[in-house]
Amino acid sequence: MAENLRVLIAAAEAAPFAKDGGLADVIGALPRELCHLGMDARVIIPRYASLTHAGLLRPKTSLGRISLEVYRFESRLWESALPDSTVPIYFVENNDFFGRNGIYNDPISGEGFSDNFQRFLYFTKAVFVACERIDWIPQVIHCNDSQTALIPAYLKLRLAGHPHWGRTASLFTIHNLGYQGQVGMDLFKLTDLPRHLIYPTGPFEFYGNLNPMKAGIVFADVLNTVSPTYAREIQHDDRLGVGLQAVLRSRTRDLHGILNGIDDEEWNPETDPLISAPFSVSRLAGKAKNKEELQRAFNLDERADVPLIGFIGRLAEQKGLDLVLESIPEFVAMDLQFVLLGSGQRKYHDAFQAVATRYPHMFGVAFSFDDKLAHWIEAGSDIFLMPSRYEPCGLNQMYSLRYGTVPVVRDTGGLADTVRDCHRDPDGNGFKFYTYSSHEMLAALRRALFAFKKRTEWRKIMKRGMTEDFSWRKSAQRYSELYRLAAEKR
């Protein structure tokens, strides 16, 4: 039975201990719901120097020396629990690989660490050692993105006849196909995997490089992505398939789309301790107070009548920020306000800082990750803008709906699955555009601004969004079905 399964969730990050993006939110929330379903679900991530809540960790056991080719590195395992739960979370400590600030990138330069492949290969090997040391062998390992994508290969190629691991299955979740972890094929020797599998079009090879994401797709027992639409897009859209669409189509019977959920206790405007005033679908007055406080925090003109647009996310090309920058003159002419929270590529930092400097009473920017400010923006904005080139799932549009902040999004991935266009659907909860262009984005935004002026209509849209159910309960049930399916395959 699926509810009795032992499931280990291996990932590079998990909220609230280590967070770079939406992956951390998933890993921090899903296991708690799995435990409510009766599973023995546990989590394992690296122990980074920049780990938050490090004081909650307890030493668990030594992992001894783990090898990468001729080098052997000492490692230890630490233990804690996910907040407000009994879900164990383990942390692999190794100062050579994780004793630095940052998860994937150097926080000073913003560049990815040059040894990321070695770092997460070490973590992959440590996952197996850790389970043996604590005498707990999972029936399913749930792997997430390229950092843990080689785990299915080890299970199939090295451990298939192992007395402990021979029946352990794998589920591989693709959170973002754009980040495949490719490195030179010369590093394959560090894996200790069979070298005869290195050949053109083989399970590891991708245009002469080693591609962990491809290996995860080939060797996992079951695959999923984080929304039904994204699961279809990456198989049939050459741009979104990022070169792996044919490999994905070869596994189409094993590839599923499960929409991410949100933590509806953390993201609850009635009880949120991080916002200025609570509010609910039946008591919306507090939202105006949050808008006022948000305007004050960014030194914007404190006006109730001006529409305030929020953006939270990684400052990267994927997020459609070029469309926003192209539209700044139109934004100014529309008489609106815009606040941005995020960090990423330097060119976007510089461009948006220049806009905020030129229009200080209309545009506010914060180049960081600030959880309190993120809640403030969701609670205080009128509109949330997500003009993404692609979006595997997206969480902020779901947070926005819950907080009565109407999303304006591009129709792609999880945005397509969660936002219904008021222009086309009488029960719509937001506004969408379909072609990736600043012209189309502005047209959708103008439709939203027109509705904003009609206060009765706008409140109906807000309330429809606030009553949506995007909790993890439904998603966890779907994951439990995939775990059972994976276990049956083994």
N, C-alpha and C positions, 0 to 999 in steps of 0.2 A: 504494500500500500504506500502511496506517495507520502501520506502524512507521517509515516514512520522512517522516512529516508534520512540518512546522514548526508548533509550537503555542505561542502566547503566552498565558500565564495572567495576567490582569489582575485585581487585587483591592485592597482597602483595607488588608489586613494579611497578614503572613506570618511564621510562627515561624521562628527565634527573634528576628527583628529588630523586629517590631511585633506585639503580641498584645493583643486585647481579649476574644476568645472563641474558639469552636471553629473558626471560619473560618480563623484563622491556622494552626492545626494542619493543616488540610486543605491549604492552599497551601504549607506547608513540607514536606509529605510526598509528596503526589501526584506532583509533577514528577520526583522522584528515581526513582520506580517507572516512570514513563513513559520515562525515559532508558534504564532497563534493558530496555525493550521496543524500543529502537532509535530513539525519537523525538528530534527536536531540540526539547526543551521548555524554555521560559524563562519567567521571572516578572518582573512589573513592579508596583511599589507606590510610594506617595509616600515621600519622605524626611522623616519627622517629626523635630522637635527632640528628642523623647523616644526616638528610635531606640536600641535596644541594639546592641552590637557595632559601633558606628559606626566604630571604628578599623579594621575590616576592609574598609571601602569605598574604592574608587579612583575618582577623577574619570574620566569617560568622554568626554563631549562637551558643548558648549553646545547648548541647544535654542532659543536665540534668544528672540524675544519672541512670546508666545502671547496671543491676544486674547480678552477677554470683553467684547463690545460695544465701547465706545470705549476701554476700558482695555487696555493691553498690559503683560504681566508677563514679566520676565526669568526664565529657567529653565535649570537644568543637569541633566545626567544623570550618575548615579554607578553604579558596578558592583561586585558582589561575587559570591559563590557560596553556594548553600545548603550548610550544614554537611555534611561527609563526602561531598561530591559535586562534580561539575564543572558542575552546573546553574547557568547565569548568572541572577542576579537584579539587576534594574535599579531605581534609585530616582530619582524625579522630585523635584528640589529646587525649592522656591519658598517663600521666607520669608514672603511675604504670606499664604499659605494654610496652609503646613505648619510654619512656624517657631515653633510653640507646643507646649507639652506637651499630650499627649492625642491620641487618634486621632479619636474622634467627639465626646467630651465634655470639658468643662472639668474637670480633676481636682480643683479646689477646690470648685466649686459642684455638680458632678455633672450639670449641665445640658448638653444637646447644643449644639454651636456653632451660632450663628444663621446662619452662612454655609456650612453643610455642603453645600448644593446647589452653590453656586459653587465650593467647594473641589474637589469631586469631578467637576464639569463641567470644570474646568480640567485635572484629572488625565486625564479622558477624552480631551480634545483633545491633551494632551501624549503620550499613548500612540502616536498616529499619527505625530506629529513625531519621537518617539524612534526608532521603527522605521525611518523614512526616513533619519535621521541616521546610524544604525549600519549602513545598507544591509542590512537583514534584514527581509523582509516575510513575516509568518506566513501559512500557509494557513488556519489556524483561530485565532480569538481566543476563548479561554475566559473568559467574563465571569461575575462573581460578585456577586450581590445588587444592591441598588439603586444602590450607588456607581458601578458600571460598566455599569448597565443601558441606558444610551443608546448604547453602542458599536454594538449591532446596528442601531439606527436610522440612525446615521451611515453604516454600511456599505451599507444598503439605499437610503437617500434622498440621500446626498451623494456616495458613492464608487462607486456601482454601475458606472459606465463608466470609472472611473479606471484608467490603465495599470498601476499597481502594486496597487491595492486591489480591483479589479473582481471578482476571483475569491476573495477572502478570505471565509470563512464564519464563523459565530458559533455557539457553544454558550453558553446562558445557564443557570447553575445557581442555583436558588432555595434558599438555605440556611435562610432564615426569612422566610416570607411576611408576618409581622407587622410587618416594618420596610420600608416601601415608599418612603420618601424623599419623601413628598408635600410640595409647596410651592405657593404661589400661582401662578396661571397667568401673572401678569405677568412672571415670571422666564423664561418660554419664549423671550423675545426674545434672551436670552443664548446660546441654543443655536445660532442661525443655521440652524435646521431650518425646513422649509416651513411658513409660518403658516397655509396653507389647511387643514392637518391638525388645526387646533384647532377642534373642534366637539363638541357633546354626544355621548357614547358613542364618540368617536374614539379613536385609538390612544394619545394622550397624556392625555386628559381623564378625570377621575374626580371626580364631584360638584363640578365647578367648579375643581378643582385640577389641577396638573400632577403626574402619577404616573409616575416613572421605571420602577418595577417593572412596571407595566402595559405600558409601551413595550417593555421587554425581552422580555416574554412575546409580544407581537404580532410583533415584528420578528426575533427570533432564528431561525436556521435549525432548531435543535434545542434542546429544553429538558430539564432534569432537576432533580429534587430529590434530597435526600440520604438517602432511604430509600424502599423500595417502598410501605410503608403511608402515609407522608406524601404521596406522589404521588397516592394514591387519596383520602385525606382532604380535601386542599385542593380537589379537584374536586367533591366531593359533600357535604361538611359545610359548611353556611353559616357557621358560626362560624369554622372553621379556614380557609375560603376567603377570609375577610376582604374580602368584596365582589368578589373577582376570580374566583370559582368558575366563572362563565359564560364568561369569557375563557379560563380554563384548559381548560374542557371543549371550547372551539372548537379547541384545539390538542392534543386528547387523543392523536392519532396520533403527535405529535412529542414527547410528554411521557413521560419515563422516570424510574424511581426507582433510584438506585444508592446502596447503603449505604456510608457513609464507612468507611474503614479506620482503623487506628491504627498508629503507628510502633512496631512490636514489638521494635525494638532499644532505643529510649529507654524504653519501658514494658516492662521485662523484670525481674522480681524476682530472677532469678539473677545479673544483672550490673549492676543499678541502683546507681550510685555515690551517689545522694542519700538512700538509706535506711540504716537502722542495721545491718541484718543481711540478707544475701542468703538466699533460700529458693526452693524449687521444688516442683513437684507431688509429687516423691518425697522431698523433705526440707523439711518444713513447720515445723521447729522455729524457724527464724529469724523467722517471722511473729509469734510470741509476744514476741520481743525488740522488734520494731517497735511492737507494741501498747503495751508497757511504756514505751518512749521517747515515744510519742505522748501517752500519759496524763501523763507527766512534763512534756512541752512545754506542755500546756494546764493544768497544775496540777490534774489530776483525781486521784481516788483510784486508786492503782495496784493494781488488782484484775484477776486473770486470769479470774475467773468471771463478771464483769459484761459483758454485751454492749455493745460500743462501736459506735455508729452514726456514719457520716461523711456530710457533705454538702459538695460543692464546686460553686459555680456563681454565675451572675449573680443578684444579689438583686433579683428582678423578679417581677411577678405571674405570669408564664408558668411559673415554676418550682415553683408549688404551695406557696409558703412560708406562705400563709394557713392551709393545712391543718395544717402543723407547729405554728404558733402556737396554733391552736385546741386542739391535742392536748397541750400542755405539761402540764396536770394529770395526764393519763393516762400521759405519759412518766415523770413523777416517781413515780407509783404502780407502774410496771413495774420499777423499779430497773434503769435503764440509764444509759449515758453517751452524750453527743451532742457532736460537734465540727463546727463550720461554718467554711468558708473562702470568702470572696467579697466582692464590693462591688457597690453599686448604689443602689437607692432609699433615701433617708434614713429613711423610716418603718420599713423592715426593719432597718436598722442600729440604730435606737433600740430597737425591740422586742426584738431578740435580745440586745442589750447588757443590757437590763433583766433578761431571763431568766438570763443568765450571772452577773449581779451577785447575783441572788436565790438561785441554786443553783450556787455556784462550783465545787463538787466533782463536779458532774454535767454541766454545760454549759460548753463552751469555744468562744470565737469569735475569729476573726481577719478583720478587714475590709480585705482587700488581695488582690493577686494575688502569690502566693509559690510559685514552681515547686517548690522543695524541699519546702515544707510540703504541697503537693498530692500529691507522691509519697509522703510520709510518711503522709498520711491514707489513701491507697489501700492502702498496705502494712500499716498498723497497725489499721485498722478491721475489725470482724467483718462489719458490714452497711453497705451504701451505700444511702441513701435518695434516690429521684428521683420525687417525687409530681407530676410536671409536668402542667399543664393541657394542653399540647401540647409535643411535642419532635420537631422535624424529623428529627433523627438521634440526637444525644446521643453523647458519647464516653466520659464518665465511667463509664457502666455497663459499657463494654467494658474500660476500664482496670481496673475493679473485678474483673471476671471473671478477668482475667489474673493478678491479685494475690490470688486466693482470697478476695475480699471479696464476700459474697453480696448481689446487688442486690435491693432492694424497690422496684418501679417501678409507675407507672400504665401501663396498656396503651394506648399511643398512639405514633404515628410510629415512629421507630427503636427505641424501647424495646420495642414490640410485636414488632419483627423480630429482636431480639437476645436477649431474655430469655424463657425457657420456664418456665412456672409449675409448681413442684414439687407444688402442690396438685392439678394436673390432668394432669401429665405425669410418668411415672416416671423419665424422663431429664431432668427439669427442672434448671435452673441458677440459679433465683432464685424470687422471689415477686411476683405481680402483683395489682393491683386494677383494676377496670374503670370504676366510676362515680366521678366526681370529687367525693369527699366525705371528710371527716375520719374518719367512721365506717368507710368501706370501707378507707381507708389503714391505720387502726389494726387492722382485722381481718387484713389481709395481714401487717402487722408482727407481730402476735401469733402467726400461723402460723410466721413466721420464728423468733421467739424460742422457740417450742415446739421447733422442729427444732434450734435452737442448743444446747438442753439435752441432746440426744441426740448425743453427740460422734461416734460412728461414722457416723451418718446425715449429720451436718453436714460431716464431712470428705469424704464422697462427693460432696455438693453442691459443695463448694469445688473438688474435683479436676475435676469435670465442667466447671466454668467455666474452670479454668486450662488445659484442653486445647482450648478453642475457638480457631478460627483467624479472627481479625478483621484480618489484615494487609492492607496496601494492595495486595498483589499481585493479588488477585482484582478489587478495585475498579478498579485501573488498567487492567486488560484490558477491562473494561466501558467505561471512558471512551475507550479507544482505538477501540472500535467506534463510539461516538457521534461522535468526531472524524471518522472515515472517512465516516459517514453525512452529517454536516454538509458536509464537503468535496464529496461527490458531489452534494449539492443545488445547489451553486454552479457 
